[in-house]
Amino acid sequence: MEQDYYTDRTFDRQDYTSTPLPAVEYEQCTFQNCDFSGSSLINAVFIDCVFSGCNMSLTTIKGTAFRGVKFQDCKLLGLRFDECNSFNLSFTFERCTLNNTSFFGLKIKKTVFSHCLVREADFTNADLTASFFTHCDLLNTTFGNTILEQADFRTAEHYLIDPERNKIKKAKFMLPGVLGLLAKYNIQIT
């Protein structure tokens, strides 16, 4: 008989590609080296959970709740975080690959992206106030009508952010990355 709730449990080296993880509530659980790729986590609830070394590429997360979730060393290609349950949505990403992910329209203030590949991701219409992009590669990532006030891009690279189309008041940048704010002008800086 399937449980409705799991707490303080470790799921290690599980393969959920053919039999999805049950869509119930998980609190303070740890998922280590699990494979969720191409599976479904629709309407599951994760509270204060840790995903470590997991592959969640192309996993369907429509209606999924992530509250206080930490992703470490995970492969998260093509995820649609914009389809998640947005109530109390909060997570951190450490050493993750987030290429082709969508955060469209999400209010995810103070989110930490640390040592991540975030290439060709979409942050259009998102609120990333006071978020951190520490040592992140943001090649071809889209920022449009995005709130980036007080966000920290000092160690990020390859970003292109149009200051006229995004709110960047008190955001932090450093050379040479700050040149990504001028790219649209097609000017030469020596």
Contacts in CASP RR format, 6 or more apart in sequence:
PFRMAT RR
TARGET T0000
AUTHOR 0000-0000-0000
METHOD contacts of the structure
MODEL  1
MEQDYYTDRTFDRQDYTSTPLPAVEYEQCTFQNCDFSGSSLINAVFIDCV
FSGCNMSLTTIKGTAFRGVKFQDCKLLGLRFDECNSFNLSFTFERCTLNN
TSFFGLKIKKTVFSHCLVREADFTNADLTASFFTHCDLLNTTFGNTILEQ
ADFRTAEHYLIDPERNKIKKAKFMLPGVLGLLAKYNIQIT
2 22 0 8 1.000
2 24 0 8 1.000
3 22 0 8 1.000
3 24 0 8 1.000
4 24 0 8 1.000
4 25 0 8 1.000
5 24 0 8 1.000
5 25 0 8 1.000
5 26 0 8 1.000
5 27 0 8 1.000
6 24 0 8 1.000
6 25 0 8 1.000
6 26 0 8 1.000
6 27 0 8 1.000
6 29 0 8 1.000
7 26 0 8 1.000
7 27 0 8 1.000
7 28 0 8 1.000
7 29 0 8 1.000
8 27 0 8 1.000
8 28 0 8 1.000
8 29 0 8 1.000
9 26 0 8 1.000
9 29 0 8 1.000
9 30 0 8 1.000
10 29 0 8 1.000
10 30 0 8 1.000
10 31 0 8 1.000
10 32 0 8 1.000
11 21 0 8 1.000
11 29 0 8 1.000
11 30 0 8 1.000
11 31 0 8 1.000
11 32 0 8 1.000
11 34 0 8 1.000
12 32 0 8 1.000
12 33 0 8 1.000
12 34 0 8 1.000
13 32 0 8 1.000
13 33 0 8 1.000
13 34 0 8 1.000
14 21 0 8 1.000
14 31 0 8 1.000
14 34 0 8 1.000
14 35 0 8 1.000
15 34 0 8 1.000
15 35 0 8 1.000
16 34 0 8 1.000
16 35 0 8 1.000
16 36 0 8 1.000
16 39 0 8 1.000
17 35 0 8 1.000
17 36 0 8 1.000
17 37 0 8 1.000
17 38 0 8 1.000
17 39 0 8 1.000
18 39 0 8 1.000
20 36 0 8 1.000
20 39 0 8 1.000
20 40 0 8 1.000
20 41 0 8 1.000
21 36 0 8 1.000
21 39 0 8 1.000
21 41 0 8 1.000
21 44 0 8 1.000
22 44 0 8 1.000
23 40 0 8 1.000
23 41 0 8 1.000
23 42 0 8 1.000
23 43 0 8 1.000
23 44 0 8 1.000
24 44 0 8 1.000
24 45 0 8 1.000
25 44 0 8 1.000
25 45 0 8 1.000
25 47 0 8 1.000
26 44 0 8 1.000
26 45 0 8 1.000
26 46 0 8 1.000
26 47 0 8 1.000
26 49 0 8 1.000
27 47 0 8 1.000
27 48 0 8 1.000
27 49 0 8 1.000
28 47 0 8 1.000
28 48 0 8 1.000
28 49 0 8 1.000
29 46 0 8 1.000
29 49 0 8 1.000
29 50 0 8 1.000
30 49 0 8 1.000
30 50 0 8 1.000
30 52 0 8 1.000
31 49 0 8 1.000
31 50 0 8 1.000
31 51 0 8 1.000
31 52 0 8 1.000
31 54 0 8 1.000
32 52 0 8 1.000
32 53 0 8 1.000
32 54 0 8 1.000
33 52 0 8 1.000
33 53 0 8 1.000
33 54 0 8 1.000
34 51 0 8 1.000
34 53 0 8 1.000
34 54 0 8 1.000
34 55 0 8 1.000
35 54 0 8 1.000
35 55 0 8 1.000
36 54 0 8 1.000
36 55 0 8 1.000
36 56 0 8 1.000
36 59 0 8 1.000
37 55 0 8 1.000
37 56 0 8 1.000
37 57 0 8 1.000
37 58 0 8 1.000
37 59 0 8 1.000
37 75 0 8 1.000
38 57 0 8 1.000
38 58 0 8 1.000
38 59 0 8 1.000
38 60 0 8 1.000
39 59 0 8 1.000
39 60 0 8 1.000
40 59 0 8 1.000
40 60 0 8 1.000
41 59 0 8 1.000
41 60 0 8 1.000
41 61 0 8 1.000
41 64 0 8 1.000
42 60 0 8 1.000
42 61 0 8 1.000
42 62 0 8 1.000
42 63 0 8 1.000
42 64 0 8 1.000
43 62 0 8 1.000
43 63 0 8 1.000
43 64 0 8 1.000
43 85 0 8 1.000
44 64 0 8 1.000
44 65 0 8 1.000
45 64 0 8 1.000
45 65 0 8 1.000
45 67 0 8 1.000
45 85 0 8 1.000
46 64 0 8 1.000
46 65 0 8 1.000
46 66 0 8 1.000
46 67 0 8 1.000
46 69 0 8 1.000
47 65 0 8 1.000
47 67 0 8 1.000
47 68 0 8 1.000
47 69 0 8 1.000
48 67 0 8 1.000
48 68 0 8 1.000
48 69 0 8 1.000
49 68 0 8 1.000
49 69 0 8 1.000
49 70 0 8 1.000
50 69 0 8 1.000
50 70 0 8 1.000
50 72 0 8 1.000
51 69 0 8 1.000
51 70 0 8 1.000
51 71 0 8 1.000
51 72 0 8 1.000
51 74 0 8 1.000
52 72 0 8 1.000
52 73 0 8 1.000
52 74 0 8 1.000
53 72 0 8 1.000
53 73 0 8 1.000
53 74 0 8 1.000
53 75 0 8 1.000
54 71 0 8 1.000
54 74 0 8 1.000
54 75 0 8 1.000
55 74 0 8 1.000
55 75 0 8 1.000
56 74 0 8 1.000
56 75 0 8 1.000
56 76 0 8 1.000
56 79 0 8 1.000
57 75 0 8 1.000
57 76 0 8 1.000
57 77 0 8 1.000
57 78 0 8 1.000
57 79 0 8 1.000
58 77 0 8 1.000
58 78 0 8 1.000
58 79 0 8 1.000
59 79 0 8 1.000
60 80 0 8 1.000
61 79 0 8 1.000
61 80 0 8 1.000
61 81 0 8 1.000
61 83 0 8 1.000
61 84 0 8 1.000
62 80 0 8 1.000
62 83 0 8 1.000
62 84 0 8 1.000
63 83 0 8 1.000
63 84 0 8 1.000
63 85 0 8 1.000
64 84 0 8 1.000
64 85 0 8 1.000
65 84 0 8 1.000
65 85 0 8 1.000
65 87 0 8 1.000
65 88 0 8 1.000
65 89 0 8 1.000
66 81 0 8 1.000
66 84 0 8 1.000
66 89 0 8 1.000
66 90 0 8 1.000
66 91 0 8 1.000
67 88 0 8 1.000
67 89 0 8 1.000
67 90 0 8 1.000
68 90 0 8 1.000
68 91 0 8 1.000
68 92 0 8 1.000
69 90 0 8 1.000
69 91 0 8 1.000
69 92 0 8 1.000
70 91 0 8 1.000
70 92 0 8 1.000
70 94 0 8 1.000
71 91 0 8 1.000
71 92 0 8 1.000
71 93 0 8 1.000
71 94 0 8 1.000
71 96 0 8 1.000
72 94 0 8 1.000
72 95 0 8 1.000
72 96 0 8 1.000
73 94 0 8 1.000
73 95 0 8 1.000
73 96 0 8 1.000
74 93 0 8 1.000
74 96 0 8 1.000
74 97 0 8 1.000
75 96 0 8 1.000
75 97 0 8 1.000
76 93 0 8 1.000
76 96 0 8 1.000
76 97 0 8 1.000
76 98 0 8 1.000
76 101 0 8 1.000
77 97 0 8 1.000
77 98 0 8 1.000
77 99 0 8 1.000
77 100 0 8 1.000
77 101 0 8 1.000
78 99 0 8 1.000
78 100 0 8 1.000
78 101 0 8 1.000
78 102 0 8 1.000
79 98 0 8 1.000
79 101 0 8 1.000
79 102 0 8 1.000
80 101 0 8 1.000
80 102 0 8 1.000
81 89 0 8 1.000
81 101 0 8 1.000
81 102 0 8 1.000
81 103 0 8 1.000
81 106 0 8 1.000
82 102 0 8 1.000
82 103 0 8 1.000
82 104 0 8 1.000
82 105 0 8 1.000
82 106 0 8 1.000
82 122 0 8 1.000
84 106 0 8 1.000
86 106 0 8 1.000
86 107 0 8 1.000
89 106 0 8 1.000
89 107 0 8 1.000
89 108 0 8 1.000
90 108 0 8 1.000
90 111 0 8 1.000
91 108 0 8 1.000
91 111 0 8 1.000
92 111 0 8 1.000
92 112 0 8 1.000
92 113 0 8 1.000
92 114 0 8 1.000
93 111 0 8 1.000
93 112 0 8 1.000
93 113 0 8 1.000
93 114 0 8 1.000
93 116 0 8 1.000
94 112 0 8 1.000
94 114 0 8 1.000
94 115 0 8 1.000
94 116 0 8 1.000
95 114 0 8 1.000
95 115 0 8 1.000
95 116 0 8 1.000
96 113 0 8 1.000
96 116 0 8 1.000
96 117 0 8 1.000
97 116 0 8 1.000
97 117 0 8 1.000
98 113 0 8 1.000
98 116 0 8 1.000
98 117 0 8 1.000
98 118 0 8 1.000
98 121 0 8 1.000
99 117 0 8 1.000
99 118 0 8 1.000
99 119 0 8 1.000
99 120 0 8 1.000
99 121 0 8 1.000
100 119 0 8 1.000
100 120 0 8 1.000
100 121 0 8 1.000
101 118 0 8 1.000
101 121 0 8 1.000
101 122 0 8 1.000
102 121 0 8 1.000
102 122 0 8 1.000
103 121 0 8 1.000
103 122 0 8 1.000
103 123 0 8 1.000
103 126 0 8 1.000
104 122 0 8 1.000
104 123 0 8 1.000
104 124 0 8 1.000
104 125 0 8 1.000
104 126 0 8 1.000
105 124 0 8 1.000
105 125 0 8 1.000
105 126 0 8 1.000
105 127 0 8 1.000
106 126 0 8 1.000
106 127 0 8 1.000
107 126 0 8 1.000
107 127 0 8 1.000
108 126 0 8 1.000
108 127 0 8 1.000
108 128 0 8 1.000
108 131 0 8 1.000
109 127 0 8 1.000
109 128 0 8 1.000
109 129 0 8 1.000
109 130 0 8 1.000
109 131 0 8 1.000
110 129 0 8 1.000
110 130 0 8 1.000
110 131 0 8 1.000
111 128 0 8 1.000
111 131 0 8 1.000
111 132 0 8 1.000
112 131 0 8 1.000
112 132 0 8 1.000
112 134 0 8 1.000
113 131 0 8 1.000
113 132 0 8 1.000
113 133 0 8 1.000
113 134 0 8 1.000
113 136 0 8 1.000
114 132 0 8 1.000
114 134 0 8 1.000
114 135 0 8 1.000
114 136 0 8 1.000
115 134 0 8 1.000
115 135 0 8 1.000
115 136 0 8 1.000
116 136 0 8 1.000
116 137 0 8 1.000
117 136 0 8 1.000
117 137 0 8 1.000
118 133 0 8 1.000
118 136 0 8 1.000
118 137 0 8 1.000
118 138 0 8 1.000
118 141 0 8 1.000
119 137 0 8 1.000
119 138 0 8 1.000
119 139 0 8 1.000
119 140 0 8 1.000
119 141 0 8 1.000
119 158 0 8 1.000
120 139 0 8 1.000
120 140 0 8 1.000
120 141 0 8 1.000
120 142 0 8 1.000
121 138 0 8 1.000
121 141 0 8 1.000
121 142 0 8 1.000
122 141 0 8 1.000
122 142 0 8 1.000
123 141 0 8 1.000
123 142 0 8 1.000
123 143 0 8 1.000
123 144 0 8 1.000
123 146 0 8 1.000
124 142 0 8 1.000
124 143 0 8 1.000
124 144 0 8 1.000
124 145 0 8 1.000
124 146 0 8 1.000
125 144 0 8 1.000
125 145 0 8 1.000
125 146 0 8 1.000
126 146 0 8 1.000
126 147 0 8 1.000
127 146 0 8 1.000
127 147 0 8 1.000
128 146 0 8 1.000
128 147 0 8 1.000
128 148 0 8 1.000
128 151 0 8 1.000
129 147 0 8 1.000
129 148 0 8 1.000
129 149 0 8 1.000
129 150 0 8 1.000
129 151 0 8 1.000
130 149 0 8 1.000
130 150 0 8 1.000
130 151 0 8 1.000
131 148 0 8 1.000
131 151 0 8 1.000
131 152 0 8 1.000
132 151 0 8 1.000
132 152 0 8 1.000
133 151 0 8 1.000
133 152 0 8 1.000
133 153 0 8 1.000
133 155 0 8 1.000
133 156 0 8 1.000
133 159 0 8 1.000
134 152 0 8 1.000
134 155 0 8 1.000
134 156 0 8 1.000
135 155 0 8 1.000
135 156 0 8 1.000
136 155 0 8 1.000
136 156 0 8 1.000
136 157 0 8 1.000
137 156 0 8 1.000
137 157 0 8 1.000
137 158 0 8 1.000
138 156 0 8 1.000
138 157 0 8 1.000
138 158 0 8 1.000
138 159 0 8 1.000
139 158 0 8 1.000
140 158 0 8 1.000
140 160 0 8 1.000
141 159 0 8 1.000
141 160 0 8 1.000
143 159 0 8 1.000
143 160 0 8 1.000
143 161 0 8 1.000
143 162 0 8 1.000
143 165 0 8 1.000
143 166 0 8 1.000
144 162 0 8 1.000
144 165 0 8 1.000
144 166 0 8 1.000
145 165 0 8 1.000
145 166 0 8 1.000
146 166 0 8 1.000
146 167 0 8 1.000
147 166 0 8 1.000
147 167 0 8 1.000
148 161 0 8 1.000
148 166 0 8 1.000
148 167 0 8 1.000
148 168 0 8 1.000
148 171 0 8 1.000
149 167 0 8 1.000
149 168 0 8 1.000
149 169 0 8 1.000
149 170 0 8 1.000
149 171 0 8 1.000
150 169 0 8 1.000
150 170 0 8 1.000
150 171 0 8 1.000
150 172 0 8 1.000
151 168 0 8 1.000
151 171 0 8 1.000
151 172 0 8 1.000
152 171 0 8 1.000
152 172 0 8 1.000
153 159 0 8 1.000
153 161 0 8 1.000
153 171 0 8 1.000
153 172 0 8 1.000
153 173 0 8 1.000
153 174 0 8 1.000
153 177 0 8 1.000
154 172 0 8 1.000
154 173 0 8 1.000
154 174 0 8 1.000
155 174 0 8 1.000
156 177 0 8 1.000
157 177 0 8 1.000
159 177 0 8 1.000
159 180 0 8 1.000
160 180 0 8 1.000
160 183 0 8 1.000
160 184 0 8 1.000
161 168 0 8 1.000
161 180 0 8 1.000
161 181 0 8 1.000
162 181 0 8 1.000
162 184 0 8 1.000
163 181 0 8 1.000
168 181 0 8 1.000
173 181 0 8 1.000
179 189 0 8 1.000
182 189 0 8 1.000
END
